[in-house]
Amino acid sequence: MKITACVIAKNEEKNIGRWMENMQQIADEIIVVDTGSEDKTVAIAKKSGAKVEYFAWINDFAAAKNFALTKATGHWILFLDADEYFADEAIPLIRPMLKKLDPYLNIGGVMTKLVNLDTDHDNQITSTAMQIRIFRNLPPYCFRGKVHEMIYFPPGKKTELRQDIVICHTGYSAGLMQAKLKRNLGLMEARIKDQGGVIKAQDEQYYMDIWYGLDDRERAASYAQKIIARSDAPELILGRAYETLITIYMEENRDEAVVLPLMAAAQKKFPHRSDFVLMQGIYLAQKRADIVKSCLTRGLDIYSKNEKTSSKSLSPDNAERLLPEARRILGTLL
């Protein structure tokens, strides 16, 4: 069984060395597709042993990634971005996992936990998500979408869920975020045009994330509300919308009459998630000290249970970013 690691890169000299070192511990073949670098990206990749290919950038992430797939010869693909890498504890798990999955042709890929880190603020966790970065190398498998591209499997293929395999992402650190989000806003307009003007739940999530990152809370909240109002919003996207809208209301210190019903709705919809319970405890810390302790304790208990059982929900518990503040408040109360 052969594993190929792929990446598309442009001016990634700060990240490509770490990416190469990470992939060398897992992959049998490494392919770097350069889309127009003017720095040392290509030189670093070649020196580290990668096979370097070139693709002219056409404002289409899927097109560049699909080109990379045509150069891969492995049975399984690891397709992380240049600013992503597997956590140390995940590296020894990957090859044994793929050897075990390889005979089961109904499984097309692996969904893993992606953790966004803010390197400008001591690697604070800003959010987590579930992403497919590992999949079979077969002709029907391809990426779709000019931006926020996703891998698509043939009908009937299943996905293995592994929250113990963690990918760290540093590309949305505070100092890098604004330029990327403004770029993505333009690409989203082209994406919607290609869809004939139809805006799907996933598109609303992308707009919500972009406007939140650009500090336009009003627009971000409006897209979150649209997602919550939809009857066809997937679990993963719906959970993200609740989390974003609650976060905005907490930042704006909205009235309890508005915030608490929203928190209650989120907890009812996602009873396995500890983050909505912890958010309620943090929100009430300056308002209802009498119930904060029980609320935070309950949230931490749910989080601890999830860590032990590895919840199989597609809506990940995004508690890590809340733990420092939740524990600080609880510690003060104790």
FIGU-606719 format. One record per residue (C-alpha): residue number from 0; residue in one letter; chain; x, y, z. Coordinates in nm, 3 decimals, padded with zeros to 5 digits. Example, Ala and Ser with C-alpha at 12.3 -4.5 7.8 and 13.67 -1.06 7.14 Angstrom:
2
  seq  type  mol        x        y        z
    0     a    A   01.230  -00.450   00.780
    1     s    A   01.367  -00.106   00.714
//
This chain:
334
  seq  type  mol        x        y        z
    0     m    A   00.000   00.000   00.000
    1     k    A   00.147   00.331  -00.115
    2     i    A   00.062   00.672   00.033
    3     t    A   00.103   00.998  -00.162
    4     a    A   00.106   01.340   00.004
    5     c    A  -00.005   01.632  -00.215
    6     v    A  -00.010   02.006  -00.172
    7     i    A  -00.066   02.313  -00.387
    8     a    A   00.155   02.606  -00.287
    9     k    A   00.236   02.964  -00.373
   10     n    A   00.494   03.163  -00.176
   11     e    A   00.484   02.921   00.116
   12     e    A   00.853   02.927   00.213
   13     k    A   00.756   02.982   00.578
   14     n    A   00.539   02.670   00.586
   15     i    A   00.660   02.425   00.322
   16     g    A   00.958   02.301   00.523
   17     r    A   00.740   02.200   00.817
   18     w    A   00.485   02.046   00.581
   19     m    A   00.755   01.842   00.407
   20     e    A   00.901   01.719   00.735
   21     n    A   00.554   01.619   00.853
   22     m    A   00.464   01.430   00.534
   23     q    A   00.801   01.254   00.513
   24     q    A   00.710   01.068   00.831
   25     i    A   00.404   00.914   00.664
   26     a    A   00.409   00.928   00.283
   27     d    A   00.594   00.720   00.023
   28     e    A   00.558   00.990  -00.241
   29     i    A   00.537   01.368  -00.204
   30     i    A   00.402   01.598  -00.475
   31     v    A   00.418   01.977  -00.454
   32     v    A   00.225   02.169  -00.719
   33     d    A   00.353   02.525  -00.740
   34     t    A   00.105   02.784  -00.868
   35     g    A   00.347   03.074  -00.919
   36     s    A   00.581   03.115  -00.623
   37     e    A   00.831   03.398  -00.623
   38     d    A   01.008   03.294  -00.302
   39     k    A   01.202   02.981  -00.201
   40     t    A   00.904   02.745  -00.192
   41     v    A   01.015   02.537  -00.491
   42     a    A   01.380   02.523  -00.384
   43     i    A   01.286   02.403  -00.034
   44     a    A   01.048   02.141  -00.171
   45     k    A   01.303   02.005  -00.418
   46     k    A   01.580   01.997  -00.159
   47     s    A   01.351   01.802   00.073
   48     g    A   01.284   01.539  -00.193
   49     a    A   00.945   01.638  -00.330
   50     k    A   00.838   01.590  -00.688
   51     v    A   00.758   01.947  -00.798
   52     e    A   00.498   02.017  -01.067
   53     y    A   00.376   02.352  -01.202
   54     f    A   00.022   02.476  -01.259
   55     a    A  -00.073   02.825  -01.377
   56     w    A  -00.309   02.981  -01.122
   57     i    A  -00.660   03.039  -01.262
   58     n    A  -00.843   03.143  -00.942
   59     d    A  -00.968   02.788  -00.893
   60     f    A  -00.844   02.580  -00.599
   61     a    A  -01.022   02.265  -00.719
   62     a    A  -00.856   02.282  -01.061
   63     a    A  -00.509   02.307  -00.906
   64     k    A  -00.575   02.023  -00.663
   65     n    A  -00.720   01.798  -00.933
   66     f    A  -00.404   01.858  -01.137
   67     a    A  -00.202   01.736  -00.839
   68     l    A  -00.412   01.420  -00.822
   69     t    A  -00.321   01.337  -01.182
   70     k    A   00.045   01.319  -01.075
   71     a    A  -00.012   01.096  -00.770
   72     t    A   00.060   00.722  -00.790
   73     g    A  -00.027   00.619  -00.433
   74     h    A  -00.330   00.417  -00.331
   75     w    A  -00.422   00.676  -00.067
   76     i    A  -00.388   01.055  -00.076
   77     l    A  -00.299   01.289   00.209
   78     f    A  -00.400   01.636   00.087
   79     l    A  -00.318   01.892   00.352
   80     d    A  -00.262   02.261   00.278
   81     a    A   00.088   02.403   00.320
   82     d    A  -00.016   02.568   00.649
   83     e    A  -00.154   02.240   00.788
   84     y    A   00.024   01.947   00.951
   85     f    A  -00.062   01.634   01.145
   86     a    A  -00.023   01.658   01.523
   87     d    A   00.268   01.448   01.651
   88     e    A   00.043   01.195   01.823
   89     a    A  -00.154   01.138   01.500
   90     i    A   00.141   01.048   01.277
   91     p    A   00.190   00.685   01.395
   92     l    A  -00.185   00.618   01.362
   93     i    A  -00.226   00.696   00.993
   94     r    A  -00.053   00.411   00.807
   95     p    A  -00.194   00.135   01.032
   96     m    A  -00.540   00.288   00.990
   97     l    A  -00.513   00.294   00.611
   98     k    A  -00.381  -00.063   00.599
   99     k    A  -00.687  -00.168   00.797
  100     l    A  -00.928   00.029   00.575
  101     d    A  -00.765  -00.057   00.242
  102     p    A  -00.957  -00.384   00.177
  103     y    A  -01.294  -00.220   00.247
  104     l    A  -01.360  -00.056  -00.089
  105     n    A  -01.689   00.093   00.031
  106     i    A  -01.485   00.337   00.245
  107     g    A  -01.365   00.623   00.029
  108     g    A  -01.192   00.849   00.278
  109     v    A  -01.126   00.954   00.634
  110     m    A  -01.274   01.255   00.811
  111     t    A  -01.040   01.393   01.077
  112     k    A  -01.040   01.673   01.329
  113     l    A  -00.890   02.005   01.214
  114     v    A  -00.783   02.252   01.483
  115     n    A  -00.732   02.618   01.390
  116     l    A  -00.444   02.777   01.582
  117     d    A  -00.367   03.148   01.615
  118     t    A   00.012   03.164   01.603
  119     d    A  -00.002   03.538   01.671
  120     h    A  -00.151   03.463   02.014
  121     d    A   00.051   03.174   02.158
  122     n    A  -00.117   02.907   01.943
  123     q    A  -00.457   02.964   02.099
  124     i    A  -00.726   02.735   01.959
  125     t    A  -00.978   02.950   01.772
  126     s    A  -01.204   02.674   01.639
  127     t    A  -01.224   02.311   01.533
  128     a    A  -01.391   02.140   01.238
  129     m    A  -01.418   01.800   01.072
  130     q    A  -01.250   01.775   00.732
  131     i    A  -01.168   01.505   00.477
  132     r    A  -00.795   01.527   00.405
  133     i    A  -00.733   01.155   00.351
  134     f    A  -00.898   00.963   00.066
  135     r    A  -00.844   00.694  -00.198
  136     n    A  -00.663   00.777  -00.521
  137     l    A  -00.920   00.668  -00.778
  138     p    A  -01.029   00.848  -01.101
  139     p    A  -01.386   00.937  -00.990
  140     y    A  -01.252   01.111  -00.678
  141     c    A  -01.209   01.484  -00.747
  142     f    A  -01.231   01.829  -00.593
  143     r    A  -01.515   02.071  -00.668
  144     g    A  -01.539   02.442  -00.593
  145     k    A  -01.327   02.741  -00.687
  146     v    A  -01.291   02.819  -00.316
  147     h    A  -01.367   02.609  -00.007
  148     e    A  -01.317   02.318  -00.243
  149     m    A  -01.424   01.973  -00.127
  150     i    A  -01.336   01.621  -00.233
  151     y    A  -01.625   01.430  -00.390
  152     f    A  -01.662   01.051  -00.384
  153     p    A  -01.863   00.825  -00.617
  154     p    A  -02.215   00.741  -00.492
  155     g    A  -02.229   00.482  -00.216
  156     k    A  -01.885   00.544  -00.069
  157     k    A  -01.862   00.592   00.305
  158     t    A  -01.633   00.799   00.525
  159     e    A  -01.442   00.678   00.830
  160     l    A  -01.462   00.926   01.121
  161     r    A  -01.143   00.958   01.329
  162     q    A  -01.136   01.241   01.581
  163     d    A  -00.811   01.107   01.729
  164     i    A  -00.626   01.201   01.410
  165     v    A  -00.575   01.575   01.448
  166     i    A  -00.459   01.826   01.187
  167     c    A  -00.326   02.165   01.301
  168     h    A  -00.399   02.467   01.081
  169     t    A  -00.215   02.798   01.124
  170     g    A  -00.338   02.980   00.812
  171     y    A  -00.612   03.173   00.990
  172     s    A  -00.385   03.337   01.243
  173     a    A  -00.483   03.698   01.310
  174     g    A  -00.207   03.847   01.097
  175     l    A  -00.296   03.639   00.790
  176     m    A  -00.672   03.625   00.812
  177     q    A  -00.789   03.954   00.661
  178     a    A  -00.615   03.914   00.324
  179     k    A  -00.731   03.553   00.283
  180     l    A  -01.091   03.636   00.368
  181     k    A  -01.105   03.927   00.124
  182     r    A  -00.964   03.698  -00.144
  183     n    A  -01.221   03.431  -00.059
  184     l    A  -01.504   03.682  -00.080
  185     g    A  -01.423   03.744  -00.446
  186     l    A  -01.390   03.373  -00.519
  187     m    A  -01.725   03.308  -00.351
  188     e    A  -01.893   03.545  -00.596
  189     a    A  -01.752   03.339  -00.885
  190     r    A  -01.864   03.019  -00.711
  191     i    A  -02.223   03.142  -00.679
  192     k    A  -02.222   03.253  -01.043
  193     d    A  -02.113   02.903  -01.149
  194     q    A  -02.408   02.766  -00.950
  195     g    A  -02.653   02.977  -01.148
  196     g    A  -02.701   03.217  -00.858
  197     v    A  -02.822   02.945  -00.621
  198     i    A  -02.694   02.990  -00.264
  199     k    A  -02.675   02.664  -00.069
  200     a    A  -02.646   02.615   00.307
  201     q    A  -02.274   02.554   00.267
  202     d    A  -02.237   02.885   00.081
  203     e    A  -02.419   03.066   00.362
  204     q    A  -02.176   02.911   00.609
  205     y    A  -01.879   03.033   00.406
  206     y    A  -02.023   03.385   00.389
  207     m    A  -02.094   03.373   00.763
  208     d    A  -01.733   03.275   00.837
  209     i    A  -01.591   03.536   00.600
  210     w    A  -01.794   03.825   00.741
  211     y    A  -01.723   03.719   01.097
  212     g    A  -01.351   03.713   01.018
  213     l    A  -01.378   04.057   00.859
  214     d    A  -01.544   04.188   01.179
  215     d    A  -01.879   04.252   01.015
  216     r    A  -02.084   04.090   01.290
  217     e    A  -02.418   04.208   01.153
  218     r    A  -02.371   04.030   00.819
  219     a    A  -02.225   03.723   00.986
  220     a    A  -02.525   03.702   01.220
  221     s    A  -02.769   03.737   00.931
  222     y    A  -02.616   03.438   00.751
  223     a    A  -02.616   03.235   01.074
  224     q    A  -02.986   03.310   01.117
  225     k    A  -03.056   03.203   00.757
  226     i    A  -02.886   02.868   00.818
  227     i    A  -03.076   02.807   01.143
  228     a    A  -03.403   02.885   00.964
  229     r    A  -03.334   02.634   00.685
  230     s    A  -03.491   02.289   00.695
  231     d    A  -03.214   02.135   00.484
  232     a    A  -02.905   02.256   00.673
  233     p    A  -02.668   01.962   00.742
  234     e    A  -02.581   01.890   01.104
  235     l    A  -02.224   02.015   01.065
  236     i    A  -02.329   02.349   00.916
  237     l    A  -02.620   02.398   01.156
  238     g    A  -02.394   02.348   01.458
  239     r    A  -02.149   02.601   01.318
  240     a    A  -02.431   02.854   01.270
  241     y    A  -02.554   02.818   01.628
  242     e    A  -02.200   02.853   01.761
  243     t    A  -02.128   03.165   01.554
  244     l    A  -02.455   03.338   01.638
  245     i    A  -02.421   03.265   02.012
  246     t    A  -02.062   03.390   02.003
  247     i    A  -02.171   03.715   01.838
  248     y    A  -02.449   03.767   02.092
  249     m    A  -02.204   03.703   02.378
  250     e    A  -01.954   03.950   02.230
  251     e    A  -02.229   04.210   02.204
  252     n    A  -02.356   04.123   02.555
  253     r    A  -02.710   04.078   02.428
  254     d    A  -02.997   04.050   02.675
  255     e    A  -03.068   03.714   02.841
  256     a    A  -03.411   03.707   02.681
  257     v    A  -03.240   03.679   02.342
  258     v    A  -02.933   03.472   02.426
  259     l    A  -03.062   03.204   02.663
  260     p    A  -03.339   03.072   02.433
  261     l    A  -03.083   03.043   02.154
  262     m    A  -02.845   02.854   02.385
  263     a    A  -03.128   02.627   02.496
  264     a    A  -03.219   02.551   02.134
  265     a    A  -02.857   02.466   02.053
  266     q    A  -02.825   02.237   02.356
  267     k    A  -03.149   02.058   02.266
  268     k    A  -03.034   02.010   01.908
  269     f    A  -02.682   01.900   02.005
  270     p    A  -02.702   01.737   02.351
  271     h    A  -02.366   01.562   02.298
  272     r    A  -02.176   01.890   02.265
  273     s    A  -02.019   02.050   02.570
  274     d    A  -01.933   02.383   02.405
  275     f    A  -02.290   02.518   02.410
  276     v    A  -02.316   02.439   02.782
  277     l    A  -01.979   02.601   02.852
  278     m    A  -02.077   02.908   02.651
  279     q    A  -02.386   02.944   02.868
  280     g    A  -02.177   02.921   03.186
  281     i    A  -01.929   03.181   03.060
  282     y    A  -02.213   03.412   02.950
  283     l    A  -02.386   03.390   03.287
  284     a    A  -02.066   03.440   03.491
  285     q    A  -02.141   03.809   03.549
  286     k    A  -02.518   03.770   03.557
  287     r    A  -02.630   03.454   03.739
  288     a    A  -02.348   03.341   03.968
  289     d    A  -02.584   03.104   04.148
  290     i    A  -02.605   02.862   03.853
  291     v    A  -02.269   02.922   03.682
  292     k    A  -02.085   02.656   03.883
  293     s    A  -02.333   02.379   03.800
  294     c    A  -02.345   02.488   03.435
  295     l    A  -01.967   02.485   03.388
  296     t    A  -01.930   02.160   03.581
  297     r    A  -02.189   01.996   03.358
  298     g    A  -02.015   02.126   03.045
  299     l    A  -01.675   01.998   03.158
  300     d    A  -01.828   01.661   03.242
  301     i    A  -01.973   01.630   02.892
  302     y    A  -01.638   01.732   02.743
  303     s    A  -01.454   01.473   02.954
  304     k    A  -01.700   01.203   02.849
  305     n    A  -01.658   01.297   02.480
  306     e    A  -01.280   01.272   02.514
  307     k    A  -01.313   00.918   02.647
  308     t    A  -01.576   00.793   02.405
  309     s    A  -01.475   00.985   02.089
  310     s    A  -01.820   01.100   01.981
  311     k    A  -01.918   00.989   01.631
  312     s    A  -02.123   01.299   01.554
  313     l    A  -02.040   01.500   01.242
  314     s    A  -02.096   01.816   01.447
  315     p    A  -01.772   01.834   01.648
  316     d    A  -01.754   01.956   02.005
  317     n    A  -01.570   02.287   01.973
  318     a    A  -01.492   02.319   02.344
  319     e    A  -01.114   02.351   02.332
  320     r    A  -01.121   02.725   02.272
  321     l    A  -01.352   02.771   02.572
  322     l    A  -01.171   02.554   02.827
  323     p    A  -00.922   02.815   02.960
  324     e    A  -01.194   03.072   03.038
  325     a    A  -01.440   02.811   03.167
  326     r    A  -01.181   02.665   03.404
  327     r    A  -01.069   03.012   03.517
  328     i    A  -01.424   03.108   03.611
  329     l    A  -01.491   02.775   03.782
  330     g    A  -01.160   02.795   03.968
  331     t    A  -01.247   03.144   04.093
  332     l    A  -01.588   03.025   04.212
  333     l    A  -01.436   02.728   04.392
//
